[in-house]
Amino acid sequence: MSSLDHRPKILVVDDAASNLQILRQVLQDDYRLLFALDGEKALKLAQEETPHLILLDVMMPGMTGLETCRHLKANTVTQDIPVIFVTALSEVSDESAGFEAGAVDYITKPVSPPIVKARVKTHLSLVRADELHRTRLQIIQCLGRAAEYRDNETGLHVIRMSHYSRILALAAGFGDEMADLLFNAAPMHDIGKIGTPDHVLLKPGKLDQDEWQLMQKHVIMGAEILGEHDSPLLKMARLIALYHHEKFDGSGYPHRASGEAIPIEARIVAIADVFDALTSVRPYKKAWSVEEAVALLEAEKGKHFDPRLVDLFLSQLPDILVIKEQYKEQELM
């Protein structure tokens, strides 16, 4: 087999060689195949080869398919590999046991080649979609950190404030899906810094009026970099980039929007962003204490920040501080 063979890799596990041969005939033209006659060998191959999909017999001597599946799901290397049981068992209780063990589907014996091909194709499509989604999120996080690296040595700011944003979003009534969307969009809030001149972004002292106007343009640049797309993630990221420097009393920029005219996602990120900036060391300042940062949030309720969201943020402070400690900056020796 060519080392350049990029076809998806499938591990087929069955104690009967005749069943392996049938599945080989069905799948060999479209996929790279690995074979195992027992659960122990299957676990070893899955660990070493990380197949895209596993077809697993249930009734095997020694380690059963159910036990093998449980071991696969308990291993961080193999836990995300989808498992389809191929079995003669057809009772509802058998299927329930399989799904509880971590399987994603069932194919009954004797196998039908069209059904095998269709099920395998469907689940591999889901794997590719998951991989694409993870890759997109990783790219977004990397771009967000790239912007932060221009004025922050480690880029951990975007990680902390994204977690803070998710915690606050959940407290504000967001469902898990929307809170996760916000978590993944928040790192892009300052992407427009990429277009800010160094003499402005890196200036240690106070900005003059012209420099401040250049700095304010980073929100418009961020929206332009992100563009207009159908993706809910990129739509939210653009909104946050454009509105996270607005203030609740209307004194922010660039639109001087106020109150609930500011998207709630941006109001959430504004609190998370400022709290982390205050409590972090920057080239031009020491880190504020948590108590000092909390006092500022309280003082700015109804001015810079949404009062209700500030109260919710402070109610979640124990969880916020766990994240702060988990992703703290490493002190230089």
One Martini backbone bead per residue (centre of mass of N, CA, C, O) as a GRO file, in nm:
protein
  333
    1MET     BB    1   0.097   0.035   0.022
    2SER     BB    2   0.084   0.356  -0.004
    3SER     BB    3   0.211   0.631   0.176
    4LEU     BB    4  -0.008   0.825   0.001
    5ASP     BB    5  -0.255   0.709   0.136
    6HIS     BB    6  -0.564   0.902   0.216
    7ARG     BB    7  -0.749   0.711   0.311
    8PRO     BB    8  -0.947   0.600   0.521
    9LYS     BB    9  -0.922   0.438   0.840
   10ILE     BB   10  -1.009   0.092   0.918
   11LEU     BB   11  -1.117  -0.102   1.191
   12VAL     BB   12  -1.149  -0.460   1.201
   13VAL     BB   13  -1.350  -0.662   1.436
   14ASP     BB   14  -1.312  -1.028   1.444
   15ASP     BB   15  -1.309  -1.377   1.520
   16ALA     BB   16  -1.402  -1.415   1.218
   17ALA     BB   17  -1.251  -1.448   0.917
   18SER     BB   18  -1.502  -1.441   0.733
   19ASN     BB   19  -1.600  -1.158   0.820
   20LEU     BB   20  -1.348  -1.005   0.736
   21GLN     BB   21  -1.367  -1.079   0.435
   22ILE     BB   22  -1.635  -0.942   0.374
   23LEU     BB   23  -1.544  -0.652   0.458
   24ARG     BB   24  -1.314  -0.633   0.264
   25GLN     BB   25  -1.482  -0.647   0.000
   26VAL     BB   26  -1.658  -0.391   0.065
   27LEU     BB   27  -1.399  -0.170   0.150
   28GLN     BB   28  -1.111  -0.179  -0.009
   29ASP     BB   29  -1.159   0.045  -0.237
   30ASP     BB   30  -1.202   0.304  -0.012
   31TYR     BB   31  -1.011   0.174   0.218
   32ARG     BB   32  -0.816   0.142   0.487
   33LEU     BB   33  -0.716  -0.170   0.641
   34LEU     BB   34  -0.772  -0.321   0.959
   35PHE     BB   35  -0.700  -0.619   1.167
   36ALA     BB   36  -0.890  -0.807   1.424
   37LEU     BB   37  -0.958  -1.099   1.647
   38ASP     BB   38  -0.939  -0.907   1.908
   39GLY     BB   39  -0.942  -0.681   2.164
   40GLU     BB   40  -0.641  -0.650   2.224
   41LYS     BB   41  -0.553  -0.590   1.930
   42ALA     BB   42  -0.740  -0.349   1.888
   43LEU     BB   43  -0.618  -0.162   2.103
   44LYS     BB   44  -0.333  -0.154   1.981
   45LEU     BB   45  -0.409  -0.044   1.700
   46ALA     BB   46  -0.560   0.209   1.790
   47GLN     BB   47  -0.316   0.338   1.933
   48GLU     BB   48  -0.111   0.328   1.681
   49GLU     BB   49  -0.321   0.417   1.421
   50THR     BB   50  -0.572   0.588   1.443
   51PRO     BB   51  -0.847   0.544   1.334
   52HIS     BB   52  -1.149   0.671   1.198
   53LEU     BB   53  -1.273   0.370   1.232
   54ILE     BB   54  -1.483   0.114   1.401
   55LEU     BB   55  -1.543  -0.232   1.352
   56LEU     BB   56  -1.739  -0.419   1.602
   57ASP     BB   57  -1.764  -0.697   1.759
   58VAL     BB   58  -1.936  -0.838   2.027
   59MET     BB   59  -1.901  -1.159   2.003
   60MET     BB   60  -1.622  -1.243   2.196
   61PRO     BB   61  -1.367  -1.391   2.311
   62GLY     BB   62  -1.304  -1.271   2.606
   63MET     BB   63  -1.302  -0.974   2.491
   64THR     BB   64  -1.553  -0.791   2.434
   65GLY     BB   65  -1.691  -0.541   2.258
   66LEU     BB   66  -1.787  -0.378   2.501
   67GLU     BB   67  -1.516  -0.375   2.650
   68THR     BB   68  -1.351  -0.250   2.422
   69CYS     BB   69  -1.510   0.013   2.404
   70ARG     BB   70  -1.457   0.111   2.691
   71HIS     BB   71  -1.149   0.130   2.656
   72LEU     BB   72  -1.150   0.333   2.426
   73LYS     BB   73  -1.312   0.561   2.593
   74ALA     BB   74  -1.077   0.571   2.829
   75ASN     BB   75  -0.889   0.671   2.599
   76THR     BB   76  -0.752   0.963   2.481
   77VAL     BB   77  -0.659   0.850   2.198
   78THR     BB   78  -0.956   0.677   2.132
   79GLN     BB   79  -1.232   0.823   2.223
   80ASP     BB   80  -1.305   0.964   1.922
   81ILE     BB   81  -1.354   0.697   1.794
   82PRO     BB   82  -1.575   0.556   1.605
   83VAL     BB   83  -1.825   0.300   1.687
   84ILE     BB   84  -1.931   0.003   1.514
   85PHE     BB   85  -2.152  -0.241   1.548
   86VAL     BB   86  -2.116  -0.595   1.458
   87THR     BB   87  -2.422  -0.791   1.481
   88ALA     BB   88  -2.665  -1.041   1.576
   89LEU     BB   89  -2.775  -0.857   1.771
   90SER     BB   90  -3.135  -0.718   1.821
   91GLU     BB   91  -3.195  -0.615   2.082
   92VAL     BB   92  -3.261  -0.340   2.259
   93SER     BB   93  -3.067  -0.403   2.496
   94ASP     BB   94  -2.818  -0.436   2.317
   95GLU     BB   95  -2.814  -0.150   2.201
   96SER     BB   96  -2.801   0.003   2.467
   97ALA     BB   97  -2.531  -0.115   2.560
   98GLY     BB   98  -2.368  -0.002   2.321
   99PHE     BB   99  -2.426   0.303   2.366
  100GLU     BB  100  -2.319   0.308   2.660
  101ALA     BB  101  -2.021   0.227   2.563
  102GLY     BB  102  -1.998   0.433   2.276
  103ALA     BB  103  -2.156   0.386   2.038
  104VAL     BB  104  -2.298   0.506   1.712
  105ASP     BB  105  -2.369   0.209   1.592
  106TYR     BB  106  -2.554  -0.044   1.394
  107ILE     BB  107  -2.481  -0.372   1.250
  108THR     BB  108  -2.630  -0.641   1.107
  109LYS     BB  109  -2.638  -0.980   1.092
  110PRO     BB  110  -2.612  -1.011   0.796
  111VAL     BB  111  -2.449  -0.821   0.586
  112SER     BB  112  -2.503  -0.523   0.397
  113PRO     BB  113  -2.322  -0.358   0.177
  114PRO     BB  114  -2.486  -0.090   0.148
  115ILE     BB  115  -2.506  -0.037   0.455
  116VAL     BB  116  -2.212  -0.029   0.525
  117LYS     BB  117  -2.133   0.202   0.333
  118ALA     BB  118  -2.332   0.414   0.443
  119ARG     BB  119  -2.245   0.419   0.743
  120VAL     BB  120  -1.950   0.482   0.700
  121LYS     BB  121  -1.985   0.744   0.541
  122THR     BB  122  -2.144   0.901   0.752
  123HIS     BB  123  -1.932   0.888   0.992
  124LEU     BB  124  -1.696   1.014   0.832
  125SER     BB  125  -1.836   1.283   0.783
  126LEU     BB  126  -1.850   1.359   1.083
  127VAL     BB  127  -1.549   1.355   1.133
  128ARG     BB  128  -1.477   1.577   0.929
  129ALA     BB  129  -1.654   1.795   1.057
  130ASP     BB  130  -1.510   1.795   1.332
  131GLU     BB  131  -1.228   1.862   1.225
  132LEU     BB  132  -1.305   2.129   1.092
  133HIS     BB  133  -1.408   2.267   1.346
  134ARG     BB  134  -1.147   2.246   1.513
  135THR     BB  135  -0.966   2.393   1.312
  136ARG     BB  136  -1.117   2.661   1.308
  137LEU     BB  137  -1.082   2.722   1.609
  138GLN     BB  138  -0.772   2.718   1.611
  139ILE     BB  139  -0.735   2.952   1.415
  140ILE     BB  140  -0.885   3.163   1.577
  141GLN     BB  141  -0.708   3.146   1.830
  142CYS     BB  142  -0.442   3.217   1.687
  143LEU     BB  143  -0.528   3.497   1.588
  144GLY     BB  144  -0.592   3.614   1.863
  145ARG     BB  145  -0.301   3.572   1.974
  146ALA     BB  146  -0.152   3.738   1.762
  147ALA     BB  147  -0.267   4.008   1.855
  148GLU     BB  148  -0.164   3.989   2.153
  149TYR     BB  149   0.149   3.963   2.095
  150ARG     BB  150   0.191   4.271   2.037
  151ASP     BB  151   0.111   4.338   2.378
  152ASN     BB  152   0.161   4.024   2.468
  153GLU     BB  153   0.372   3.770   2.550
  154THR     BB  154   0.158   3.503   2.574
  155GLY     BB  155  -0.172   3.512   2.515
  156LEU     BB  156  -0.353   3.436   2.778
  157HIS     BB  157  -0.577   3.642   2.775
  158VAL     BB  158  -0.773   3.503   2.566
  159ILE     BB  159  -0.826   3.256   2.741
  160ARG     BB  160  -0.940   3.379   2.995
  161MET     BB  161  -1.164   3.569   2.871
  162SER     BB  162  -1.319   3.335   2.740
  163HIS     BB  163  -1.395   3.193   3.000
  164TYR     BB  164  -1.534   3.430   3.136
  165SER     BB  165  -1.751   3.463   2.916
  166ARG     BB  166  -1.884   3.188   2.952
  167ILE     BB  167  -1.964   3.212   3.246
  168LEU     BB  168  -2.140   3.468   3.207
  169ALA     BB  169  -2.334   3.359   2.994
  170LEU     BB  170  -2.461   3.140   3.171
  171ALA     BB  171  -2.558   3.339   3.394
  172ALA     BB  172  -2.738   3.502   3.162
  173GLY     BB  173  -2.883   3.235   2.994
  174PHE     BB  174  -2.719   3.073   2.827
  175GLY     BB  175  -2.660   2.824   2.642
  176ASP     BB  176  -2.420   2.604   2.571
  177GLU     BB  177  -2.392   2.671   2.268
  178MET     BB  178  -2.369   2.984   2.294
  179ALA     BB  179  -2.135   2.985   2.497
  180ASP     BB  180  -1.937   2.841   2.307
  181LEU     BB  181  -1.946   3.050   2.085
  182LEU     BB  182  -1.832   3.277   2.257
  183PHE     BB  183  -1.568   3.141   2.340
  184ASN     BB  184  -1.471   3.128   2.025
  185ALA     BB  185  -1.506   3.445   1.958
  186ALA     BB  186  -1.346   3.618   2.173
  187PRO     BB  187  -1.042   3.604   2.062
  188MET     BB  188  -1.129   3.829   1.822
  189HIS     BB  189  -1.168   4.119   1.951
  190ASP     BB  190  -0.844   4.224   1.866
  191ILE     BB  191  -0.762   4.174   1.559
  192GLY     BB  192  -0.716   4.483   1.469
  193LYS     BB  193  -0.422   4.517   1.585
  194ILE     BB  194  -0.269   4.430   1.331
  195GLY     BB  195  -0.332   4.742   1.206
  196THR     BB  196  -0.162   4.874   1.428
  197PRO     BB  197   0.070   5.076   1.497
  198ASP     BB  198   0.349   5.046   1.688
  199HIS     BB  199   0.370   5.343   1.804
  200VAL     BB  200   0.091   5.290   1.946
  201LEU     BB  201   0.072   5.003   2.075
  202LEU     BB  202   0.382   5.036   2.223
  203LYS     BB  203   0.329   5.271   2.392
  204PRO     BB  204   0.401   5.353   2.726
  205GLY     BB  205   0.237   5.596   2.713
  206LYS     BB  206   0.034   5.836   2.649
  207LEU     BB  207  -0.196   5.915   2.421
  208ASP     BB  208  -0.263   6.104   2.178
  209GLN     BB  209  -0.511   6.203   1.977
  210ASP     BB  210  -0.410   6.066   1.717
  211GLU     BB  211  -0.341   5.793   1.845
  212TRP     BB  212  -0.626   5.730   1.955
  213GLN     BB  213  -0.762   5.719   1.678
  214LEU     BB  214  -0.596   5.481   1.577
  215MET     BB  215  -0.677   5.281   1.799
  216GLN     BB  216  -0.991   5.283   1.743
  217LYS     BB  217  -0.968   5.138   1.454
  218HIS     BB  218  -0.951   4.833   1.541
  219VAL     BB  219  -1.256   4.764   1.526
  220ILE     BB  220  -1.291   4.804   1.222
  221MET     BB  221  -1.067   4.616   1.132
  222GLY     BB  222  -1.182   4.362   1.261
  223ALA     BB  223  -1.444   4.355   1.093
  224GLU     BB  224  -1.295   4.341   0.818
  225ILE     BB  225  -1.137   4.082   0.865
  226LEU     BB  226  -1.393   3.901   0.922
  227GLY     BB  227  -1.642   3.991   0.796
  228GLU     BB  228  -1.913   3.854   0.598
  229HIS     BB  229  -2.101   3.575   0.722
  230ASP     BB  230  -2.285   3.275   0.787
  231SER     BB  231  -2.132   3.220   1.029
  232PRO     BB  232  -2.201   3.233   1.359
  233LEU     BB  233  -1.915   3.277   1.464
  234LEU     BB  234  -1.829   3.519   1.279
  235LYS     BB  235  -2.061   3.701   1.351
  236MET     BB  236  -1.994   3.725   1.652
  237ALA     BB  237  -1.701   3.821   1.624
  238ARG     BB  238  -1.774   4.085   1.479
  239LEU     BB  239  -1.951   4.212   1.696
  240ILE     BB  240  -1.735   4.216   1.915
  241ALA     BB  241  -1.519   4.380   1.768
  242LEU     BB  242  -1.717   4.635   1.723
  243TYR     BB  243  -1.847   4.657   2.052
  244HIS     BB  244  -1.635   4.621   2.307
  245HIS     BB  245  -1.593   4.962   2.334
  246GLU     BB  246  -1.850   5.007   2.440
  247LYS     BB  247  -2.078   5.192   2.649
  248PHE     BB  248  -2.353   5.200   2.846
  249ASP     BB  249  -2.359   5.537   2.833
  250GLY     BB  250  -2.229   5.615   2.528
  251SER     BB  251  -1.887   5.673   2.554
  252GLY     BB  252  -1.788   5.504   2.337
  253TYR     BB  253  -1.658   5.286   2.074
  254PRO     BB  254  -1.760   5.400   1.751
  255HIS     BB  255  -2.098   5.455   1.803
  256ARG     BB  256  -2.217   5.530   2.084
  257ALA     BB  257  -2.347   5.310   2.221
  258SER     BB  258  -2.626   5.189   2.430
  259GLY     BB  259  -2.702   4.958   2.622
  260GLU     BB  260  -2.900   4.731   2.436
  261ALA     BB  261  -2.755   4.824   2.165
  262ILE     BB  262  -2.553   4.642   2.278
  263PRO     BB  263  -2.441   4.356   2.241
  264ILE     BB  264  -2.425   4.113   2.476
  265GLU     BB  265  -2.157   3.988   2.390
  266ALA     BB  266  -1.996   4.259   2.423
  267ARG     BB  267  -2.067   4.310   2.722
  268ILE     BB  268  -1.928   4.058   2.825
  269VAL     BB  269  -1.641   4.099   2.707
  270ALA     BB  270  -1.579   4.369   2.844
  271ILE     BB  271  -1.557   4.253   3.129
  272ALA     BB  272  -1.350   4.027   3.082
  273ASP     BB  273  -1.128   4.204   2.958
  274VAL     BB  274  -1.084   4.411   3.188
  275PHE     BB  275  -1.033   4.224   3.424
  276ASP     BB  276  -0.779   4.092   3.300
  277ALA     BB  277  -0.614   4.347   3.244
  278LEU     BB  278  -0.599   4.445   3.540
  279THR     BB  279  -0.485   4.147   3.659
  280SER     BB  280  -0.242   4.213   3.466
  281VAL     BB  281   0.062   4.225   3.337
  282ARG     BB  282   0.219   4.509   3.195
  283PRO     BB  283   0.456   4.712   3.064
  284TYR     BB  284   0.278   4.976   3.201
  285LYS     BB  285   0.192   4.768   3.447
  286LYS     BB  286   0.055   4.645   3.716
  287ALA     BB  287  -0.117   4.430   3.888
  288TRP     BB  288  -0.413   4.403   4.003
  289SER     BB  289  -0.619   4.339   4.230
  290VAL     BB  290  -0.914   4.190   4.271
  291GLU     BB  291  -1.035   4.412   4.451
  292GLU     BB  292  -0.976   4.649   4.257
  293ALA     BB  293  -1.135   4.537   4.013
  294VAL     BB  294  -1.409   4.514   4.154
  295ALA     BB  295  -1.435   4.815   4.226
  296LEU     BB  296  -1.446   4.911   3.933
  297LEU     BB  297  -1.693   4.758   3.840
  298GLU     BB  298  -1.882   4.889   4.043
  299ALA     BB  299  -1.826   5.190   3.955
  300GLU     BB  300  -1.913   5.114   3.633
  301LYS     BB  301  -2.198   5.086   3.674
  302GLY     BB  302  -2.374   5.230   3.403
  303LYS     BB  303  -2.127   5.311   3.235
  304HIS     BB  304  -1.942   5.090   3.108
  305PHE     BB  305  -2.140   4.875   3.243
  306ASP     BB  306  -2.354   4.629   3.288
  307PRO     BB  307  -2.501   4.584   3.583
  308ARG     BB  308  -2.609   4.292   3.566
  309LEU     BB  309  -2.339   4.165   3.464
  310VAL     BB  310  -2.166   4.241   3.701
  311ASP     BB  311  -2.322   4.081   3.915
  312LEU     BB  312  -2.283   3.807   3.776
  313PHE     BB  313  -1.978   3.804   3.772
  314LEU     BB  314  -1.941   3.824   4.085
  315SER     BB  315  -2.103   3.555   4.141
  316GLN     BB  316  -1.852   3.397   3.968
  317LEU     BB  317  -1.568   3.439   4.100
  318PRO     BB  318  -1.465   3.159   4.182
  319ASP     BB  319  -1.445   3.056   3.884
  320ILE     BB  320  -1.265   3.281   3.778
  321LEU     BB  321  -1.018   3.220   3.970
  322VAL     BB  322  -0.958   2.943   3.861
  323ILE     BB  323  -0.876   3.038   3.579
  324LYS     BB  324  -0.659   3.240   3.662
  325GLU     BB  325  -0.475   3.014   3.782
  326GLN     BB  326  -0.459   2.811   3.543
  327TYR     BB  327  -0.369   3.082   3.340
  328LYS     BB  328  -0.113   3.184   3.441
  329GLU     BB  329   0.158   3.356   3.445
  330GLN     BB  330   0.492   3.326   3.390
  331GLU     BB  331   0.756   3.381   3.573
  332LEU     BB  332   1.040   3.554   3.551
  333MET     BB  333   1.386   3.499   3.638
   0.00000   0.00000   0.00000
